[in-house]
Amino acid sequence: MHVPNLRSPHVKVGGIHYLPRLLDKIRLHAAGELPTEYHANLGGGFDERALTFLWLEYPALVERVKKGGTDEEILEWAFAQGRKPSTEEIEVWNDFMRKRGWNDESTPRLEVRKRESGFSDRADIQTFFDYIDLDEGRDPEQVAPGS
């Protein structure tokens, strides 16, 4: 399902994949524009992984995002409130997140999601990032992994 103003998980801020998407979800939810299907996983799943990576609590991030500001300003706040990962930690994080679902313990879940969405025939969709992009109407081949 296409959700206006919800970015691909491939998009980065401060070199960190997925974080802009988390911020978008918070902003859209606060504005009443996030589809109901997304509500159950707010603060969980990949959101929770991003929060854990930065040592943040979801309610604190929600309150900060509601105050406004750019992604970069919120990221600086996150570094001050939680932690600022090293360049190497960010590289490892990005590679882990980008490849989630590809030959790992989450592969069976990805295959279930593909079947549920009618994408069983899409052997090119090997990661959750690719699945999310396809499910939301973005062509995974058109989304630059380094965005």
Secondary structure per residue as TSV (DSSP state, phi and psi in degrees):
chain	resnum	aa	ss	phi	psi
A	1	M	-	360.0	129.1
A	2	H	-	-73.3	130.2
A	3	V	-	-123.0	109.6
A	4	P	T	-56.3	138.8
A	5	N	T	68.2	20.5
A	6	L	-	-112.3	110.4
A	7	R	-	-79.1	159.9
A	8	S	-	-60.9	149.0
A	9	P	T	-66.2	-15.1
A	10	H	T	-73.0	-20.3
A	11	V	-	-71.0	142.3
A	12	K	E	-119.3	155.1
A	13	V	E	-132.7	134.8
A	14	G	T	58.4	26.6
A	15	G	T	81.9	2.0
A	16	I	E	-104.6	117.7
A	17	H	E	-64.1	151.9
A	18	Y	S	79.3	-29.8
A	19	L	H	-57.2	-42.3
A	20	P	H	-58.7	-36.4
A	21	R	H	-64.1	-43.5
A	22	L	H	-59.4	-44.4
A	23	L	H	-64.1	-40.9
A	24	D	H	-59.6	-44.6
A	25	K	H	-61.6	-40.8
A	26	I	H	-64.8	-46.2
A	27	R	H	-62.2	-46.1
A	28	L	H	-64.7	-40.1
A	29	H	H	-63.9	-43.9
A	30	A	H	-62.7	-32.3
A	31	A	T	-86.8	-0.7
A	32	G	T	73.2	22.6
A	33	E	-	-111.8	3.5
A	34	L	S	-90.3	123.6
A	35	P	-	-55.6	146.0
A	36	T	G	-53.7	-34.7
A	37	E	G	-59.3	-20.7
A	38	Y	G	-90.5	-16.4
A	39	H	G	-63.1	-40.6
A	40	A	G	-60.5	-29.5
A	41	N	G	-100.3	7.1
A	42	L	T	-60.6	125.6
A	43	G	T	81.1	-3.9
A	44	G	S	-114.9	-175.9
A	45	G	H	56.4	-130.5
A	46	F	H	-64.8	-31.8
A	47	D	H	-56.2	-49.3
A	48	E	H	-62.3	-39.3
A	49	R	H	-61.9	-42.4
A	50	A	H	-64.5	-41.9
A	51	L	H	-63.5	-43.5
A	52	T	H	-63.9	-41.1
A	53	F	H	-58.3	-39.0
A	54	L	H	-96.1	0.4
A	55	W	T	60.9	47.7
A	56	L	-	-118.3	155.5
A	57	E	-	-100.1	139.1
A	58	Y	H	-56.4	-48.7
A	59	P	H	-59.0	-36.0
A	60	A	H	-67.2	-41.4
A	61	L	H	-65.4	-41.4
A	62	V	H	-57.9	-47.6
A	63	E	H	-61.6	-40.3
A	64	R	H	-66.1	-43.3
A	65	V	H	-63.3	-39.0
A	66	K	H	-63.3	-22.8
A	67	K	T	-75.8	-12.8
A	68	G	-	94.5	176.9
A	69	G	-	119.1	164.3
A	70	T	-	-77.3	165.5
A	71	D	H	-56.7	-41.9
A	72	E	H	-64.5	-40.3
A	73	E	H	-65.3	-41.1
A	74	I	H	-67.7	-37.1
A	75	L	H	-63.1	-42.6
A	76	E	H	-61.6	-41.2
A	77	W	H	-60.0	-44.3
A	78	A	H	-60.5	-42.8
A	79	F	H	-62.1	-39.0
A	80	A	H	-71.8	-35.7
A	81	Q	H	-81.6	-36.3
A	82	G	S	-110.5	-100.7
A	83	R	-	-151.0	159.3
A	84	K	-	-108.6	107.4
A	85	P	-	-67.0	153.4
A	86	S	-	-72.7	166.3
A	87	T	H	-57.6	-41.3
A	88	E	H	-66.6	-40.7
A	89	E	H	-62.8	-39.9
A	90	I	H	-65.0	-40.7
A	91	E	H	-60.8	-45.2
A	92	V	H	-64.9	-44.6
A	93	W	H	-56.6	-50.1
A	94	N	H	-59.5	-45.6
A	95	D	H	-64.8	-40.8
A	96	F	H	-61.0	-50.3
A	97	M	H	-66.3	-43.9
A	98	R	H	-63.0	-28.8
A	99	K	T	-100.8	2.4
A	100	R	T	-58.6	127.4
A	101	G	T	102.5	-15.4
A	102	W	S	-94.3	103.8
A	103	N	S	54.0	44.1
A	104	D	S	-136.0	-172.7
A	105	E	T	-67.3	-13.5
A	106	S	T	-94.8	-0.5
A	107	T	H	-56.7	-45.5
A	108	P	H	-58.9	-37.7
A	109	R	H	-66.2	-40.0
A	110	L	H	-61.3	-42.6
A	111	E	H	-63.9	-38.3
A	112	V	H	-62.6	-46.9
A	113	R	H	-61.5	-40.7
A	114	K	H	-61.9	-44.5
A	115	R	H	-61.9	-45.9
A	116	E	H	-59.8	-32.0
A	117	S	T	-94.5	0.4
A	118	G	T	79.8	24.7
A	119	F	-	-110.7	21.6
A	120	S	T	-55.8	-30.4
A	121	D	T	-82.3	-1.4
A	122	R	-	-93.2	80.2
A	123	A	T	-65.1	-19.8
A	124	D	T	-73.4	-15.6
A	125	I	-	-90.3	98.4
A	126	Q	-	-114.3	-6.4
A	127	T	S	-131.7	162.2
A	128	F	H	-66.6	-34.9
A	129	F	H	-59.3	-44.8
A	130	D	H	-64.4	-41.4
A	131	Y	H	-61.7	-46.7
A	132	I	H	-58.4	-46.9
A	133	D	H	-59.9	-46.7
A	134	L	H	-63.9	-45.6
A	135	D	H	-61.6	-30.5
A	136	E	T	-96.6	11.9
A	137	G	T	86.6	11.2
A	138	R	-	-97.3	141.0
A	139	D	-	-77.2	114.0
A	140	P	T	-55.3	-28.9
A	141	E	T	-75.0	-17.9
A	142	Q	T	-92.9	-13.7
A	143	V	S	-89.4	117.5
A	144	A	-	-72.5	121.9
A	145	P	T	-55.6	-26.5
A	146	G	T	-92.9	13.0
A	147	S	-	-55.4	360.0
